[in-house]
Amino acid sequence: MSQVKTNENITLYHYWRSSCSWRVRWALQHKGLAYTDVPVNLLQNEQNSPSFLAKNPGGYVPALQINAGIFGESLAILEWIEETHPASPLLPKSPADRLRVRQMCQHIASGIQPIQNLAVMRRHSSDPHEQAKWASHWIATGLEKFESLITPFAGTYCFGGELSFADLCLVPQVYNALRFNVSLTPYPIVTRINAHCLTLPACQTAAPQNQTGAS
Ligand SMILES: N[C@@H](CCC(=O)N[C@@H](CS)C(=O)NCC(=O)O)C(=O)O
């Protein structure tokens, strides 16, 4: 990715395996925006340390520092990236099409991901086996509905022939699905889009295994 000249000084607080962080890393890479990365180790509960909570009171990664301000919520961050760096767009042109892409994003970001978050799984059970069963159930249910949702619109990507926020949400969610042994066989469109996106250099550079601290 060639880097774009930008007036912002960007720092990303993130965790290598966090699907929400991957969305933002991918958008930054896709737009060619340079950033400093600061790993936040979720397994060591660093997201709840006083120093991190002072940065993002939500206690979640990712958080993006832009010059003096620091912001949480991956989809809000994606919107900022798109608004301030419109080249190589990640949203379609018409409002109705944008609405459809945002619907796809929310299906994953509000409907699937939160239920298999670390804090939620731990609250559900202290047994790792039970936690995994919980996560795989909700991911499979969510992906089944996502497959139906995108069926009328999908092309190479979730929405037609152009990469969009929806793909940035889908691929990290599929990564989580595989971590929890969810079979992708019932979701052929999701499987095809995921396989294609994984060939994109920006997606790869942003992928979990290529981040600091990955094991
Ligand atoms: N809605 C938030 C959710 C962020 C989120 O759930 N992040 C996860 C990692 S993907 C996290 O920090 N989990 C820490 C925890 O569960 O304590 C976003 O999209 O940024």
The ligand as a Gaussian input file, in Angstrom:
#p B3LYP/6-31G(d) Opt

LIG

0 1
 N      -18.705000      -1.923000      19.684000
 C      -17.304000      -1.959000      19.924000
 C      -16.957000      -3.322000      20.497000
 C      -15.505000      -3.434000      20.816000
 C      -15.181000      -4.797000      21.408000
 O      -16.071000      -5.574000      21.764000
 N      -13.888000      -5.096000      21.488000
 C      -13.464000      -6.351000      22.051000
 C      -12.438000      -7.011000      21.157000
 S      -13.109000      -7.337000      19.543000
 C      -12.851000      -6.099000      23.407000
 O      -12.136000      -5.127000      23.599000
 N      -13.160000      -6.977000      24.383000
 C      -12.649000      -6.834000      25.696000
 C      -13.510000      -7.468000      26.737000
 O      -14.444000      -8.195000      26.404000
 O      -13.211000      -7.245000      27.916000
 C      -16.536000      -1.690000      18.623000
 O      -17.070000      -1.998000      17.562000
 O      -15.429000      -1.136000      18.671000

